[in-house]
């Protein structure tokens, strides 16, 4: 149990004093009719005399962030969701009873004020208080004014305090839903329908990832927290919905670092009678739309680079990137032994689950190319071995009709011309089962229900998944995913941090 500080004891002792004044220390409803930003706007360009004449009445509520007492008059600074505003409270205006109540106030308390807008001699917009209402007593003091929570892990563990004391965290908390709302607005304008699908899945599918497992007691069967929404959304395409998307949580039982949280948010979107090119156009237009609508600009400074979203995004194949970086042309390599030898020469580890040339090509790409993709880049032509749900390229069936989208070496989106051949899909699933038997914990299961759905006929379809957390990191210039998730997963206190968590603190 945490030690109780002297300040906490003093605050708790005040509870009896509130009750003596017949005031509930934890308050009742208060009708608010304005915000700090509105008060500043209404006072802008007006003199003290002008505001005295106008007598603009306001009812405001917020948290006390500063108190400057001067006998029978005091200044306090209050914070609401939009910022801070100063208030002037004087015994002659509120009466002795309310002023005595105010004298019990501490920094962190939540209060309601009624009064008129004024300008101080220093030009500060303020509320001239005519009625003071105590709303909630804060029993714990806020962190020291100028530093707040300086320990990164403590900020994440106590996000509620972080939002009070850290303006940047509050800005992120409000901009994140604004960006997501803008995404919805864009998809809806194209006649896509937002849907919701099940979080609990009987099979692992839709991505290469290790799942969380839970037990469904009523069915006496293990289920998985979904690693993707793909399979169910494609079933809706089979059912004739034609244009669908889902914004939702996914769960992957994997490591935690600055780019990964085991619980994260994506949007997956599927369009009947479309293909990979359709998804490319959609994504490029979406990012430009968010940039203009939310930020009114196309150029973003991020990690010492200027990322320009106004220009056409680069379109390049995985094999071309590997050839640029290493001189090796994987389009000419036909046998696995040659690929293994090249990997060994380049000190790349060949896993026992990597039974095809495509896995080795992907290792080359991730090692030599990925980090160099600074400006917006579509990387297409992934090996079929690592793309179990994408159509094969009709000209070279070793490769899939798939792209991944990169900025600054990070992947933000993954798209396919969706595989709608149930016979080919069964073969791909069986190959995944073989990989799982060799120890690949990220391999997909064989989903008979999905195969049956495909047998009823799925039209040619384009599909894309976009990592919302990473996208928000980019737009808000954050380098850690934990900054854009309100309540990221953390290790227990006093458990030694991993290397990545130590890096996160720097």
N, C-alpha and C positions, 0 to 999 in steps of 0.2 A: 504493500500500500504506500502511495506517495505521501511524503511529509506535508503537513499543512503549514503554510507560511504564515507569518505574522499578519500580512495584509489580508489573507483569507479569513483569519480569525476575526479581525476588525470588521470585515464586510458581513460576516455571518452574525456578528453581534448587533449589527444595525437592523437586522430583520425585525427584532422586537420593537425597535423605535418606529418602524413603518407601521406596525400593527397598532402602536399607541396612537398614531395619527389617523387610524382607520383607513390605511392605504394598503392594498394588496401588493406586497413586494414583487409579485410576478404578474401583475397587471390584468387589464381587460382590453376589449376592443377599443381602437382609436381610429377615427375617420380621417384619413390623409387625403389632401386635395392637391398636393404639389410635390415637386422634387427639387433637389439642390440645383440641378441644371436649369430648371424652369425659373427658379428665383433669380439666378444669375442673369438669365435672358431678360426677364421682366425689368431688372434694375439697370441693364446695360444702357449707358448714355444718358442716364437721368441723374439729376442732382439730388442732394439731400432734401432741399426745399420742395422739389417737384414730387418726390416720393411721399413727403409729409402731407402734401396736398392731395395726392391720389389715394392714400390710405388703402393700399392693396392688401387685402386680408388673405392669410395663408394658414393652413394646418399642416404641419410637417412632423415627421417622426424619423428618428435615427439613433445611432449609437454615439455616445459621448467619447470623443477622441482627445479632447483637451479642455481643461478648466483653468480660467484665470480669474481668481476671486479678488474683489476689491471692496471689502466691507459690505455695503448695502447694494452693490451692483457688481455684476460679473459678466465676463465673456466666456462662452463655451463654443467649441467646434463640434458639430455633429456630422456623422457620415451616413449616407444612404446608398442605394445601389448605384447612383450616378456620380457620386463624389462627395465633397464636403461643403458645408455652409456654416458660417458663423452666426451666433445668436447673442443678443444683448438682453440680459435679465436683470431687472432692477426692482427692489422691494416696493417702490412707489407705484409700479405698473402692475405687479402681480399680487400684492398684498403680503403681509407678514407670514400668514399660514403657508402659502405656497412657497415663499422664499425659504422658510425653515425646512420645508420638504426638500427643496433644491439643495440645501446645505448638506443633506445626507448623500448626495450624488457622488459617485466615483467614476473615474475613467472606465469605459466599457459598459456602463449602464445604458439602457435603451429608454428614451423619453419621448413624449409628444409635446409639441409646442404650437400654440396658437398666437397669432400676432400680425404685424404688418411689416412690409419690406422697407428697409432703410439702408442708407449708405453711411458708413462711418467717416470720420475726419480723414482717415488714411485711404478712403475710397473703396473699402471692402464691403461688398454686398452682404447684408445681414438680416436677421429676423429680430424685430423689436418685440419681445415676448409680452403678451398680455395674459396668457394662461399657461401654466406649467403642469404637465401631467407625467407622473412617474409610471413607467410601463413594465420594465424588467430590471431586477437587480442582478448585476454580474458578480458572482461570488469568487471568481478567479480574476486576477488582474491581467491585462494584456501584456505581451512582451514589451520591452523597453522601446519607446517611441521611434527612435531613429534606425533601429536595426530589425525589429520584428523577429521572426524565426529565421536565424541565419544558417542553422544546420539544415541541409537539404532534406535529409530523411525525416527530420521533425516537421518540416513544412508539409511533406506528403502525408505523414501520419496524422497531423492536425490541420487538415486542409481548411477547416472552418476558421481557424485562427489566421492561417495564411491569407484567406480571402479578405479578412478584416484589415490586416496590416500590410499586405503586399498589393499595390495597385496593379502591377503587371498580371498577377494571378487572377484578379477579378476581371481584368480586361479579357484574358483568355477564356474565362468561364462564360462570358457573354458573347464573345465572337465565335466560339465553337458552334453553338446552336444557330447562330446567324448564317454561318457557312453551310451547315447542313440544310437549313431552311432554303437557302439559295439553290442548293443541289436539287432539292425536291421541286422547287419552282421550275427549274430548267427541264427536268424529266417530265413533269406534268404538262409543260407547254408542248411537249412532243407526243402527248397522248399516251404516255406510259402510265400504268396503273400500279400503285403501291400496294403490296400484299404483305401478309405475315405468315410465316411457316413455322413448323415445330422446332423447338430448341433441342428436344430429346430425339435422338435418331437411333434406329435399331442397327444401322450399319455405318461404317466409316467410309465416307466418300466425298467427292467434290474437290479434294485437294490432297497434297502429300504432306501429312502432318500427324503427330502423335496425339491421340485424343485423351480427354478425361473420361473415366468410366464411372457410371453410377448403376445402382440396382433398382429396378422397378418392382416393388414388392407385389403389387396386384397381379402382375403378369409373371412374376418369378423369373425375370430375365434381365440380363445386363443391357443397359442402353449407353449411348455416348452423347456427351454435349457436342453439338454440331461443330465441325471444323470448317464448314462452308454451307451456304444456302443453295448451292448449285443444283443438286439433284431434284429437290422439290420444285424449284422454279422452272426447271425444264419440263417437269410433269405438267405444270400449268400451261406451258407452250403446247404440249401434246393435247391438252384439254381445250385448246382454242382461244386462250386469253391473248395470245399474240405479242403483246408488249407489256412486260411486267418488271418491277424492281422491288428489292427489299433492302431497307437500311436496318441492320441488326447486329447484335453481338455474336461473335464467334469465340471459340475456346480451343486453345491448343496447348497441350501439356508439354511445354518446351521451356527453354531458358528465358531469363529476364535480363535485358540489357537496355541500352538507350534507344533501340529501335523496336524492341519486342516487349509486349506485356501478354501474359497468358489469356487475358480476356480483352478483346479489342473490337472495334467497330468497322464494318465495311458496308459498302453498297454493292449488290450484285444486280445486274440488269440483263434482260434477254429480249431479243427482238426477232420474231419470226420473219422469214424471207429476207434476212440480212446476212452479213458475213463479217470477216475480219476488218475489211476496209470500212464498213459502216461503223464499227466500234472505234476505229482510229479517228474518224471524223467526229464522232460524238464526243470522245474524250478531249480532243483538242479544243473543240468549241466550248465544252463544259468549263475547262480551266480558264479560258479567256473570259467566259461569262462571269465566273466567280471573281476573277481579278478586277474586272471593271465594276461589277455591281457592288461588291463589298468594300473594295479598297481603292477603286477609281484609278488604277494604274496597272501596267503590264510588266514593269521591271521591278524585281525584288532582290534586295541585298541579302544574301544568305551564305554563311560560312566563308566569308571573304570573297565571294563571287557575286557577280550580277547576273541573275537569271532572267532572261528575256522571254516572256510568254507571247509577245506580239508576233514574233517571226514563226514561219512554218517549222514544225518540229522535225527533227532528223528521223529518217526511216532507214534502218540498216540491218542486215542479217547477222545472226550470231556467228556464222562461219566467216563472214567478211571481217568482223571485229577480231576474231581469233587470228586470222591471217595477217591483219594489220599489226597485231601485237607480237606474234611469234613467227610469222612466215609459214605456218603450217596451214594447208588447205584441206580441211576435213571433208570437203565434197569429193575429194579424190581417194579418200581412205576407205577401203572396202572390207578389210578383215580386222577382227578384234585384236589379234596379237600385235599388229603394227601399231594400233592405237595405244595398247598397254605399254609397248616399248617407248613410244613418244612421251607418255605420261611419266614413266620412270626416269627418262632423260631430263625431264623438267621438274623432277622431284615432287611429283603429284602422287598422292596416295590413291590407289585403286581399291575401293571397298569390295568385299566379297559379294555384296548385293549388286554391284555394278557389272552386269553381264553383257552390256551392249556398248557399241562405239559411242552412242549418244550420251551416255553417262560421262564418259571421258571428255567428250567435247564440252559438256556443261562445266566440268571441273576446270578446263582451260579457260572458259569464259569467265567463271567466277573469280579465278585467280589472277588473270592477266587483263581483263577488260572492264569488269563491272565498276570498279572504283574510278575509272577514267571518264565515265559517262556523266559529264557535268551539266551541260545544257539539256533541255528536254529531248529525250531520245526514245523512239520506238525500236526495240530489238525484236526481230521476227525470225521465224525459221528454227524453232526449237526441235530437238530430236523427239521422235515419237515415243521413245522409251520413258521420257519424263513428262509426257503430255497425254495421259490416258483418256482424256475426255474431249480431245480436239480432233478435227478432221485431218487426214493425211493430205499432204501437198500432192495434187494430181500429177505434177511433173516429176517429183522426186519423193516417193512415199516413205523415205527415211526420215522426213521432216514433217512437222505438223503446221497447220495454219493457225499460228499462235503468235502473239506478241506480248512482251512485258514492257512497261513504260518506266523509264528511269530519269531522275534528276539527282545530280550530285552523288552518284554512285548508289543511290537507294531506289528500290523498286516501289512504285506507287500503284501500279495497276497490272492486271493480267487478263488477256482477252483471247477468245477462240472463234474460229468458225466451228460451231459445235458439231461434235460427232453424232450423227443421227442414224447411222447404220447399226442395227442391233447385233448383227453377226460380228462385225469388226469390234464393237464395244465389248462383246463377250470375250473375244480373244485378248483384248487389252486388260480386262479385269483378271483373266486367268494368268496373264503375265505378272500382274500385280500380286496375285496370290503366291506365285512362285517366288517373287522377291520377298514377300512376307515370310515364307518358309525358310528363307536364307537369313532371316533376322532383320529385315527392313521394317521398322516399327511405324514408318510413315506411309506404307503402301495401303492402297484402297482395298476394301472388301469387294466380294462379288455380290452385287445387289440385284437379286432376281426380279424384284418388283419394278426397278427402274428399267431393266432389260425388257420386261413385259410391256411397260409403257411405250418404249421405243418401237416395239413390234406393232403397236397400233398406228404408228406413223407420226414422226415429229418433222415439221417442215424444216428446210434449211434455215439455220438460226445463227445469229451473232450473239455472243455473250461476253460480258466484262465484269470483273470484280475490281473495286477501287478501295484502297486502304484509307479510310477517313482520318484516322489518327495521324498517319504520316503526312497526309495532305494538309491537315491543319498545322502540323509542325512546320511545314514549308512556308505556308502563308504567314504564320506568326513568328517565324525566324527562331524557332526553338530547336535545340539539339537533342533533347531527351523526350521520349514519348510520355514520361511521367508528368511532364509539365502540362500536357494537353488532356490528360485523363484526370478527372476530379479526384477519384479515389483509386490510385494505382495499387497493385498488390505489392506488399512489402514483407521482408523477413521479420521474424519476431525480434524484439529488442534484445540487445546483448548477444545476438548470434553473429559470429564473424561474417563480415561482408565478403561477397565474391569479388573477383577482380573488376567485373563490369560495374558493380555497385560503387566500388571505390572510385572508379573513373567518373561516375555520375556525380560524385560529390565535388569534384574539382571545379 
